[in-house]
């Protein structure tokens, strides 16, 4: 057994017991293999980064089902091939991922110059065209070879092939590629190999992927060349942080009408206190859900969500009515028809609250189930 195999075996055993540092070492040791297999199937460097991160998140969730640590590499390769083929079949998901990446990139990175955009697109087009020229059985070998510093032995070990078989496939691939294309492909594959930012992105997603936020965290994994955008955004906000942005937006925009219709400075001050409390409640709930993900505790996640539902009820059906009632009473005195409108608004608020709480609870339970915590 080589030193690499021994380290992988030891880290698989430790990761199965929940050691995230060991899993980080596994990601570092195998990320090029996973990303290379993914790009060999999907033919798209950006998409392969997305697929590769999903693979490692799936591997972390399923680590307890791996009975033999020596089977880790073939198990990981099979997960990668399955996920890549699913990506090819799922056009709707591809569109969502592209839109998400555009938003993430715009929020985190300065916009590249037109020249940089053109150079990047040329490079990605070259990789896609060159991969399409290669026979299916040689693609994984060629891509991994250039990403593993031209080490035949390393490629052979990671793909569990003989060095001679690797050399034969490389020879066949070179015959298919023109010399100038082969040279440019080597450089492009080396530059697009997953680096430290990729590992950081995976760990950020693991740390933030509480059952309620896991879908957001995974879906937001960027498809940039080295996962840079997602790494930055994931480390800054995390998946639960993205949920916090949406929750805070709901609080702020939901109060706009009340701020607009406020008739006194006292009412405005009370609304400002209400808004601050709502934002604090959202942040506290997201923090609790993040902790529940780190502890892998379904009970904590459910308790956090139930507490949030209770806080929302108290705020919107006890506190907020007490703030706006003087103004609503004046409206009823001035216009008898206002009473009917206000009753209708209260009914719609209750319906919205119940639908939101029930659908959110269903999403939480589904996330817990998918994460294997239920």
N, C-alpha and C positions, 0 to 999 in steps of 0.2 A: 504494500500500500504506500503510495507517495505521500509526501508531506501535505500536499493540498487535500488529498482524500482523507487523511487522518484529521486535519483541521475541520473539514466539512462534517465528518462523522461526529466529532466532539461537539461542534456547534449545533448540529441537528438535535442531539440528545439534550443539550442545554436549552435550546429554543422550545422544545416540546414541553419543558417545565416553566415556560413563560419568560425566559431570559431574552430581553430585547436587544441587549448588546451582542449576544451570540447570533441573533437573527440578523442584526446589522452586518455582522461579518459574513454571513451567508449571502446577503444581498450583494456585498462588495465582491465576493468570490464568483458569483454566478450571473451578475447583471448583464455582462456582455453576451453570455451564452443565451440568456432569455431574450434580450433585445435583438440579437442576431437571428434567432429562430423566428421571432415575430416579424421582423422586416423581410425575411426570406419568403414568408407566406403572404403578408399583406402588401408588400412592395412599396411601402410608404414609410419613410423614416419617422416622420412626425407621429403617425398613427402607431408605429411600433413602440414608441415610448409610452403611449397611453396603455397599450396592451400589456407591456412589460410591468408597469406599476400595478395594474389589476392582477396580474399573475402573482406578484409577491404578496399583495393583500390577501388573495385567496389562499396562498400557501400558509400565511400566518394563521388565518382562521381555521384551516384544515390540518394544522401541524399535529394535532392530537390523534388524527386518524392514520398517520404514517407509522406502521408497525415496525418496519425494518429501516433503521437510519441509513443503511447502505443503498437503499432504493431511492434516496432523496433526489439525486440527479435525474434518473429516468422519470420519476414522478413529476418533477418540476418541468421537464421538457414536454411531457404529455399535457400538463395543464396549459403550457404556453401554446402548443399547437391547437388545442381545443379553443382557447380564447381567441387566437388569431383567426381561426376559421369562423367563429361566431361573429367577429368583427366584420369580416367580409360579407356575411349574410345580412348584417343589420345596418341597412342604409340610414334608417331613421336615427339611430343612435349616433352614426357618424356625423350627421348634420348637427345634432345637439352638441357633440364634442367640439366641432369646429367653432360654433358660435360661442361656447364657453371659453375656448382658448383665446378667441379674439378679445373677449371682455377681460380676461385675466391679464393678457399681455398688455392691453391698453392701460389697465389699472396699475401695473407694476413697473413695466419697462418703458423707457423712452422710445418713441416711435422711430424705427430704423429709417435711414435715408433711402431714397429711391434706388440709389446705386447698390446699397447693402441688400435691399429687398430683391433686386434683380439677380445679384450674385448668389444669394441664398436659394432663390427659386431655380436658377440654373443648376446649382449643385444637387438639389433634391431631384430635379428632373433627370439628371445624369444617373443618379443612383437607381431611380425607378426603372429607367430604360435598360441599364446594364443588368439589373437583376432579372428583368423580363427575358433577356437574351440567354441567361444561364439555364441549363437543365435543372429540373426540380431537385434531383438528388445531390447537386453540387452547391446549391445556394447557401445552405447553412454553413458548410465548410469554408467557402470563400469569404463570406462576411465575417465569420468569427476569426479566421486566420488573420485578416488585416486588422482586426480590432484587438487581437492578442499578440501584437508586435511580431507577427510572422513566425510564431512558435508552433511548429507542427505537433510537438509533444503535448503542448498545452491544449490545443484543439482536440487531439486524439483522446486525451483524458476527459475533457469536459463533455465530449459527445460520445465517449465510450466506444471509440473505434480504434483500429490499429493505425500506427503511423503510416504504414504503407498505403492503407486505404485512403487516408487523408491526402497523401501525396498524389495518388492516382486521380482523385477528384479535382485537385487543384490543377493538375496537368490538363485534364479535359476542359476545365473552365477556361484556362488561359487560351486554349485553342479556339474557343468560341468568341473571345473578346479581341478586338483590335488593340494593338499595343498602346495607342494613345488613350483609349477608353479605359484600359486596365490601369494605367498609371494614374489617371484622374480619379478612377473609382477607389483606388487604394487610399488616396489622400482624403477623399470625401468620407469614406467609411471610418477612417481614423478620427476625423473631426467630429463625426456624429455619434461616436461611441458614448454610451452613458458614463458619466463621471461622478464626482462627489455629490453634485447637485441632485443626481438621480436618487442616490441613497438617502439624502436628506429629505427628498420629497416623499419617499416611501415611509420613512420614520415619522414624518410630520403627519401623514395620513393615518398611520397606526395610532399615534398619540391622540389624534383628534377624532378618530372614527368611533365615537360613541354610537350605540345602535341607532339613535335618532338622527345623528349627523353623518353616518357612514355613507349613505347615498350621495349626500352633498359632497363629501370629501373625495370620494372616488370619481364621481362624475366631473368634478372640477379639475382633475389631474390634467395639466396642460399637455399639449402635443407639440411643444417646442422642441427643437433639436436635442437639447440636453436637459429637458424638464426644468429649465431655469425659472420660468415664470411661475410654475406651480410651487417650486421649492421656496421661492421668496414669499409668495402669498401664503402658502401653507404654514411656513414658520412664523409669519407675522400674525395671521389671523386664526389659522386652523379651520377645520371643517365646521366646528361649532361656532367659530367666529363668523363664518359666512351666514350661518343661521341667525346670529345676533344682528347682523346688518339688516336682514329681512325683518326681524322682529322689531327693531328700533324704527325702521321705516314705517311699519304698520302703526306703531304708537304715534309717531310724529304726524303722518299724513291723516290718520284717523281723527286727530284733534283739530285739524285745520278749520273745519266748519264752526266748531265751538269758539275758537279764537276769533274767527271772523265776526261771529254774532255777539261776542261778549259786549256787555253794555257798561261795565265798570272796571276800574283798576283792580278792585278786590277780586272780581271774578277771574281776571287775567292772571293775577298772582296765584290764585288757587289752581288754575289750569296748568300753570308752569310747574307747580309742585307736583301735580298729578302726572305730568309728562315726565319729569325727572324720576319719579317713583316707578313709572312704567318701564323706562329704559333700564333702571337698576334691576327690576324684576327679570327682564329679558336676559341681561348679562349674567345675573346670578344663576338662572336656570341653565343657560348654555355652559357655564362653568361646571355646574353639577353634572350635566350630561357628559361633559368631557372627562370629568373624574370617573364617572361610571364606566366610560369606555376604557380608561386606563386600568381600572380595577376589574373590568369585565363583570360588572355587577348589574344584573337585570333588576334586582330589587331597588337599587339606588336610582336607576334610570326611571323606573315607574314612579317611585316616590317623588322624584324631582318634577316629573311631568304633572302628577296629581297635585302637587303643591302649587305649581304654576297655574293650573286650572282654577284652583281655589282663590289664588290671589287675583286673577283676572275677574272672577265673579264679584269679589268684594270691591274691586276698583271700579268696574264698569256698571254695577247694578246697585251699589250702595254709595260709594264716594262720589263718583261723577254726577249722579242725579242730585246729590245734596249741593253740589257746586252750581249747577245750572238751573235748579228749581226756581229760584227767585225770578230769573229771566223768563222761564217758561210760564210761570204763573202770570206774569205781566202780559205775555202774549195771549194767554187764555182770556184775560179780562178785556183785552183790546179786540180780540177776534174769537167769538165762540167756536168757530170752525177749527181753531188751532188745537182744541182738545182732542178731536178725532185724529188729526195728523200726529199728535204726540203719542197717542195710544198705538197708532200704526207703527211709528218709529220704534217704540219699546218692544212691540211684538217681533219686528224684524231683527232687532238687536238680540233678543233671546234666541231666535232661530239661527242667526249667524253664530252666536256663541256655541250653541249645542252642536251645530254642524262642524264648526271648527274644532271643538274639543274632541268630538267622536272621530273625525277623520284623522286628526293628529294622533290620537291614541291608537287608531288602527295602524297608522304608519310606524309608530314606535314599536308596537308589538310585531309588525312585520320585520322591522329592522332587527329586533332581538332574535326573532326566529331565524332570519338569514344568517345572523352572526353566530348561531349555535348556542345562544344563551338561554333559550326557552325550549 
